[in-house]
């Protein structure tokens, strides 16, 4: 919805925001995933 009126400038601004949001989601997923916690416990 931002790209048609603002063009490539909207892409430049939106991509880092999306990266940050996805990083937060991945950190949460890794922290809450029991399979990953089990692997960490085995390696520790």
C-alpha positions, 0 to 999 in steps of 0.5 A: 500500500505504500509502494505505489505512491512513494515508489522505491523510497517506500521499499528502502524504508519498509525492508529494514522494518520488516527485517527487525520484525522478522528477527523478533519473531525468530528470536521468540520462536527459537526461545519457545520451541521445545525441540530447539531447547532440547538440542541446546540442553544436549549440547550444553 
